[in-house]
Amino acid sequence: MRIALGLVLVLAACSVQTQDQIARQAAKSTVARVVADKYPGLPVEPALDCVIDNASSTQIYALAADSVTGPTASTVEVVSDIVSKPETLTCLAAEGLPALIR
């Protein structure tokens, strides 16, 4: 709980752009764990960018909060919702599949 409070205080002291960057980085760490666990064989780095770039701000902040406590069933649901978006699937096809072939 203290860590979460600390994260909130740090974000409050930052500009909006910095807050977004911090939240995106924290969300990426959560998404990396979910992708590695739930989507084995999918290249993690390209998948991270596709998922984060197609997530709403609400989803990013939820995933960022989960970086403190660790992924939950709700985290997996959020990531699955993002992955199932047509834009994310297009990104994964363009970025993820070539990485599998290399």
C-alpha positions as CSV (number, residue, x, y, z in Angstrom):
1,M,0.0,0.0,0.0
2,R,2.9,2.4,0.8
3,I,4.4,1.8,-2.7
4,A,1.1,2.5,-4.4
5,L,0.7,5.7,-2.4
6,G,4.3,6.7,-3.3
7,L,3.5,6.1,-7.0
8,V,0.5,8.3,-6.7
9,L,2.5,11.1,-5.1
10,V,5.3,10.9,-7.6
11,L,2.8,11.0,-10.5
12,A,1.0,14.0,-8.9
13,A,4.3,15.9,-8.9
14,C,5.0,15.3,-12.6
15,S,3.8,17.0,-15.8
16,V,1.0,15.2,-17.7
17,Q,3.5,14.0,-20.3
18,T,5.8,12.6,-17.6
19,Q,2.9,11.0,-15.9
20,D,1.9,9.3,-19.1
21,Q,5.5,8.0,-19.7
22,I,5.8,6.6,-16.2
23,A,2.4,5.0,-16.4
24,R,3.2,3.4,-19.8
25,Q,6.5,2.0,-18.5
26,A,4.8,0.6,-15.5
27,A,2.1,-0.9,-17.6
28,K,4.7,-2.4,-20.0
29,S,6.2,-4.3,-17.1
30,T,2.8,-5.8,-16.2
31,V,1.9,-6.6,-19.8
32,A,5.3,-8.3,-20.3
33,R,4.5,-10.8,-17.5
34,V,1.0,-11.5,-18.9
35,V,2.2,-11.9,-22.5
36,A,5.0,-14.3,-21.4
37,D,2.6,-16.3,-19.3
38,K,-0.6,-16.3,-21.4
39,Y,0.8,-16.0,-24.9
40,P,3.9,-18.2,-25.1
41,G,5.7,-18.0,-28.3
42,L,4.6,-14.4,-29.0
43,P,7.6,-12.1,-29.1
44,V,7.3,-10.0,-26.0
45,E,8.9,-6.7,-27.2
46,P,6.8,-6.2,-30.3
47,A,3.7,-7.4,-28.4
48,L,4.3,-4.9,-25.6
49,D,4.4,-2.0,-28.0
50,C,1.2,-3.2,-29.8
51,V,-0.7,-3.7,-26.6
52,I,0.4,-0.4,-25.0
53,D,-0.1,1.6,-28.1
54,N,-3.7,0.3,-28.5
55,A,-4.7,0.6,-24.8
56,S,-6.9,3.4,-23.6
57,S,-5.6,5.7,-20.8
58,T,-7.9,3.9,-18.3
59,Q,-6.4,0.6,-19.3
60,I,-2.9,1.9,-19.1
61,Y,-3.4,3.3,-15.6
62,A,-5.1,0.0,-14.5
63,L,-2.1,-2.0,-15.8
64,A,0.3,0.5,-14.3
65,A,-1.3,0.0,-10.9
66,D,-1.0,-3.7,-11.3
67,S,2.8,-3.3,-11.7
68,V,2.9,-2.7,-8.0
69,T,0.8,-5.6,-6.8
70,G,1.4,-8.0,-9.7
71,P,-0.9,-9.3,-12.4
72,T,-4.3,-10.6,-11.4
73,A,-7.2,-12.2,-13.3
74,S,-8.4,-8.6,-14.0
75,T,-5.0,-7.8,-15.5
76,V,-5.2,-10.7,-17.8
77,E,-8.7,-9.7,-18.8
78,V,-7.6,-6.1,-19.6
79,V,-4.7,-7.4,-21.7
80,S,-6.9,-9.9,-23.5
81,D,-9.4,-7.1,-24.3
82,I,-6.6,-5.0,-25.8
83,V,-5.1,-7.9,-27.7
84,S,-8.5,-8.7,-29.3
85,K,-8.9,-5.2,-30.7
86,P,-8.6,-5.1,-34.5
87,E,-5.9,-2.4,-34.3
88,T,-3.8,-4.6,-31.9
89,L,-4.2,-7.7,-34.1
90,T,-3.1,-5.7,-37.1
91,C,-0.1,-4.4,-35.2
92,L,0.8,-7.9,-34.0
93,A,0.5,-9.3,-37.5
94,A,2.9,-6.5,-38.8
95,E,5.3,-6.5,-35.8
96,G,5.0,-9.8,-34.0
97,L,4.9,-12.3,-36.9
98,P,8.1,-11.0,-38.6
99,A,9.9,-11.4,-35.2
100,L,8.7,-15.0,-35.0
101,I,10.2,-15.7,-38.5
102,R,13.6,-14.2,-37.7
